[in-house]
Amino acid sequence: MDEEFEEFTEVINHNPNDAVAYKNRGNAYFDKGDYDRAIADYDHAIRLNPDYADAYYNRGSAYINKGDYDRAIADFTQAIRLDPDDAVAYYNRGNVYRDKGDYDRAITDYDQAIRLDP
């Protein structure tokens, strides 16, 4: 894991405009449970590429782990707007709605996830 983290940091040092490298390093932080640093890297990736659906999706996942469900929903919604065929984003947003007790929205998202990926 540390080797992977170092590799992404090296890429960023050589090309500070590489949104993918920031997203990937964010994933390395995420895997270590360092959600604040993961979110910071996802933020940077999104600043570099505002249409980067994966960065929104991953940041939403980090927000879930921090218990910030409203921000998670906002990020999954943005990921879905950018990639409306991402069944997993609908499924995960549905999980957040379920956890918040909004069962109607959860069911709507689960239904869409099933339509996209039966």
C-alpha positions as CSV (number, residue, x, y, z in Angstrom):
1,M,0.0,0.0,0.0
2,D,2.8,2.5,0.9
3,E,4.5,1.7,-2.4
4,E,1.3,2.4,-4.3
5,F,0.9,5.6,-2.4
6,E,4.4,6.7,-3.2
7,E,4.0,5.9,-6.9
8,F,0.9,8.1,-7.1
9,T,2.6,10.9,-5.2
10,E,5.5,10.6,-7.6
11,V,3.2,11.0,-10.6
12,I,1.6,14.0,-8.9
13,N,5.0,15.6,-8.3
14,H,5.8,15.2,-12.0
15,N,2.4,16.2,-13.3
16,P,0.3,18.2,-10.7
17,N,-2.5,18.4,-13.2
18,D,-3.1,14.6,-13.3
19,A,-6.6,14.2,-11.9
20,V,-6.4,10.4,-12.2
21,A,-3.3,10.3,-10.0
22,Y,-5.1,12.4,-7.3
23,K,-8.1,10.1,-7.5
24,N,-5.9,7.0,-7.2
25,R,-3.9,8.4,-4.3
26,G,-7.3,9.2,-2.7
27,N,-8.2,5.6,-3.1
28,A,-4.9,4.6,-1.4
29,Y,-5.8,6.9,1.6
30,F,-9.4,5.5,1.5
31,D,-8.0,1.9,1.8
32,K,-6.0,3.0,4.8
33,G,-9.1,4.5,6.4
34,D,-7.8,8.0,6.1
35,Y,-11.0,9.5,4.8
36,D,-10.1,13.1,5.3
37,R,-7.0,12.8,3.1
38,A,-8.9,10.7,0.6
39,I,-11.5,13.4,0.4
40,A,-8.8,16.1,-0.1
41,D,-7.4,14.2,-3.0
42,Y,-10.8,13.6,-4.5
43,D,-11.5,17.3,-4.2
44,H,-8.3,18.1,-6.0
45,A,-9.2,15.6,-8.8
46,I,-12.6,17.2,-9.2
47,R,-11.1,20.7,-9.3
48,L,-8.8,19.5,-12.1
49,N,-11.6,17.6,-13.9
50,P,-15.1,18.7,-12.9
51,D,-16.6,15.9,-15.0
52,Y,-14.8,13.1,-13.3
53,A,-17.6,10.8,-12.2
54,D,-15.4,8.3,-10.5
55,A,-13.9,11.0,-8.2
56,Y,-17.4,12.1,-7.2
57,Y,-18.4,8.5,-6.6
58,N,-15.3,7.7,-4.5
59,R,-15.7,10.9,-2.5
60,G,-19.3,9.9,-1.8
61,S,-18.0,6.6,-0.5
62,A,-15.6,8.4,1.8
63,Y,-18.4,10.6,3.1
64,I,-20.4,7.5,3.9
65,N,-17.6,6.2,6.0
66,K,-17.4,9.6,7.8
67,G,-21.2,9.4,8.4
68,D,-21.9,12.5,6.3
69,Y,-24.8,11.1,4.4
70,D,-26.0,14.4,2.8
71,R,-22.6,15.0,1.1
72,A,-22.5,11.3,0.1
73,I,-25.9,11.7,-1.6
74,A,-24.8,14.9,-3.3
75,D,-21.7,13.2,-4.7
76,F,-23.5,10.1,-5.9
77,T,-26.1,12.3,-7.5
78,Q,-23.3,14.2,-9.4
79,A,-21.7,10.9,-10.4
80,I,-25.0,9.7,-11.7
81,R,-25.5,13.0,-13.6
82,L,-22.2,12.5,-15.3
83,D,-22.6,8.7,-15.8
84,P,-26.3,7.8,-15.8
85,D,-25.5,4.2,-16.6
86,D,-23.6,3.5,-13.4
87,A,-25.8,1.0,-11.6
88,V,-23.4,0.9,-8.6
89,A,-23.8,4.6,-8.0
90,Y,-27.6,4.2,-7.9
91,Y,-27.3,1.2,-5.6
92,N,-24.9,3.0,-3.2
93,R,-27.1,6.2,-3.2
94,G,-30.0,3.9,-2.5
95,N,-28.1,2.5,0.5
96,V,-27.6,6.0,1.9
97,Y,-31.2,6.9,1.4
98,R,-32.1,3.6,3.2
99,D,-29.8,4.5,6.1
100,K,-31.5,7.9,6.4
101,G,-34.9,6.2,6.5
102,D,-36.0,7.6,3.1
103,Y,-37.2,4.2,1.8
104,D,-39.1,5.6,-1.2
105,R,-36.0,7.1,-2.7
106,A,-34.0,4.1,-1.8
107,I,-36.4,1.8,-3.7
108,T,-36.4,4.2,-6.7
109,D,-32.6,4.0,-6.8
110,Y,-32.5,0.2,-6.3
111,D,-35.1,-0.2,-9.1
112,Q,-32.9,1.9,-11.4
113,A,-29.8,-0.1,-10.4
114,I,-31.6,-3.3,-11.3
115,R,-32.8,-1.9,-14.6
116,L,-29.2,-1.0,-15.5
117,D,-27.6,-4.2,-14.3
118,P,-30.2,-7.0,-13.8
